[in-house]
Amino acid sequence: MGIFRLLIVAVLALFAQVALLPHVEVRHAVPDLLVVVVAFAALHAPIEAAATLAFLVGGIADCLSVAPFGTHAAIYLVAALLFRLLRRWVFREDLLPVALMVGLVAGLLCAAHGATLAWGDSALSAGAVGARAAAVAAYTALACPFLWRPLCGLRRSFGLARPVAR
Amino acid sequence: MNERTAYLLCLLVLAGLVFLLPERWTAHVRLSLLGALRPVREATGPKGPAPEASGPTMAQVLAENKLLRAQNNELVAEALRLRIQIDGRKEFGDGWIGELPRVIVAEVLLDRDFSGWRRSFLISRGSSDGIARDNPVVRGRCVVGRVVEVSERTARVLLLTDPGFAVVAVAVPPDPPKEGAPAREEGILRGSSEDDAMLVLSRVSRRAAVQAGWLVITARDDASRWPPGLLLGSVKSVSEFGSFLRVEVAPAVDVQALDYVMVLSR
């Protein structure tokens, strides 16, 4: 039941990202709030639940984009698995490594998505992809604590009070 | 292989399989889901008249007066919006050569794409209104984009600033050319995610005489069957790029600041 509540939070983060964050974009980059929620799920919930949440919320994001259907579902699923792999290097209550890791993964995913576009006959250059990915990484790392703290505060209502055994 | 690994593998395979689904299925699914936005928009529009009160008191009359004022304000705003749309249609029709295509006015329901790399928006008209895939979308005589996905009640427009947008275009001088001077240079206009306010006209020969200030319009193209002469933008700068010229074009319309658009249906 708790993971459904987290799914609702993820959907709210998604709509905030579409409706509000474009107003605070810097050099065409906005923080990726969904990556923060997926990271929280991957670090605190069982991996099956986190992966399913990432896949579902990515599918909803696909409905709001002209990108090929399944792009965001695959991106956030890979993100969930990446966070799980990186879990042993991150202490989940310490904000700095969490923010750095979330920013890094958000930048990597942004670069991967941009590279698929630049790969074709597009006016998009590799330098532009790198610059945008770096901006998204930095912006997401800066925004991460503002969402991470409330998520940690709500952890009990998500049914995630007990730390996941390594 | 334990259960957990098997489940994750299944999920990964499922994510891969989603890519293989035919585009018309996926487009139908996502636009049908977003079609729920149209009734919401209609419900938040001007309301109907309030029910008549029998034996009204002064408080009721004042309340009704307040309501009527609010309704009047809404109607004035609605009339102004319609007037702007009519002016837009007239602007489009003026100077058009040949038979006018059917013009369908549509409201912009969602003006953002979730992906930071793509540029698209959702409009409030669909196949039931006569919109079809690849229809040009304009504002006045300026191109905004083209329809890429259609459901019964909504459609998605790929904006001309999207990196996936491409159209055969010609650059022409703003004033009638002097005798012997080049009158038009053809190329392919593409969008770019690098800059929202920049398009790129590619495949223009190095010998071409394109200059800043030239206008870029749609060319006659039998493949796309787009009407020729729609304004795409104006040339901002020209630089050499291999054996071609790289022509940067400023879009004629700010695609992120639109509340309604017109779809040209065949």
Chai-1 contact restraints between the chains, C-beta under 6 A:
chainA,res_idxA,chainB,res_idxB,connection_type,confidence,min_distance_angstrom,max_distance_angstrom,comment,restraint_id
A,V18,B,R112,contact,1.0,0.0,6.0,A-B,restraint_1
A,V18,B,F114,contact,1.0,0.0,6.0,A-B,restraint_2
A,P22,B,R112,contact,1.0,0.0,6.0,A-B,restraint_3
A,E48,B,Y7,contact,1.0,0.0,6.0,A-B,restraint_4
A,A51,B,L8,contact,1.0,0.0,6.0,A-B,restraint_5
A,A51,B,L11,contact,1.0,0.0,6.0,A-B,restraint_6
A,F55,B,L11,contact,1.0,0.0,6.0,A-B,restraint_7
A,A61,B,F114,contact,1.0,0.0,6.0,A-B,restraint_8
A,C63,B,R30,contact,1.0,0.0,6.0,A-B,restraint_9
A,C63,B,L33,contact,1.0,0.0,6.0,A-B,restraint_10
A,L64,B,F114,contact,1.0,0.0,6.0,A-B,restraint_11
A,S65,B,D113,contact,1.0,0.0,6.0,A-B,restraint_12
A,S65,B,F114,contact,1.0,0.0,6.0,A-B,restraint_13
A,S65,B,S115,contact,1.0,0.0,6.0,A-B,restraint_14
A,S65,B,R118,contact,1.0,0.0,6.0,A-B,restraint_15
A,V66,B,D113,contact,1.0,0.0,6.0,A-B,restraint_16
A,V66,B,R118,contact,1.0,0.0,6.0,A-B,restraint_17
A,V66,B,S120,contact,1.0,0.0,6.0,A-B,restraint_18
A,V66,B,R156,contact,1.0,0.0,6.0,A-B,restraint_19
A,V66,B,L158,contact,1.0,0.0,6.0,A-B,restraint_20
A,A67,B,S115,contact,1.0,0.0,6.0,A-B,restraint_21
A,A67,B,R118,contact,1.0,0.0,6.0,A-B,restraint_22
A,F69,B,T26,contact,1.0,0.0,6.0,A-B,restraint_23
A,G70,B,V18,contact,1.0,0.0,6.0,A-B,restraint_24
A,G70,B,F19,contact,1.0,0.0,6.0,A-B,restraint_25
A,A73,B,A15,contact,1.0,0.0,6.0,A-B,restraint_26
A,A74,B,A15,contact,1.0,0.0,6.0,A-B,restraint_27
A,L77,B,A15,contact,1.0,0.0,6.0,A-B,restraint_28
A,H113,B,W117,contact,1.0,0.0,6.0,A-B,restraint_29
A,G114,B,W117,contact,1.0,0.0,6.0,A-B,restraint_30
A,L117,B,W117,contact,1.0,0.0,6.0,A-B,restraint_31
A,L117,B,P163,contact,1.0,0.0,6.0,A-B,restraint_32
A,S122,B,P163,contact,1.0,0.0,6.0,A-B,restraint_33
A,A123,B,R190,contact,1.0,0.0,6.0,A-B,restraint_34
A,A123,B,S192,contact,1.0,0.0,6.0,A-B,restraint_35
A,A123,B,V200,contact,1.0,0.0,6.0,A-B,restraint_36
A,L124,B,P163,contact,1.0,0.0,6.0,A-B,restraint_37
A,L124,B,S193,contact,1.0,0.0,6.0,A-B,restraint_38
A,A128,B,E194,contact,1.0,0.0,6.0,A-B,restraint_39
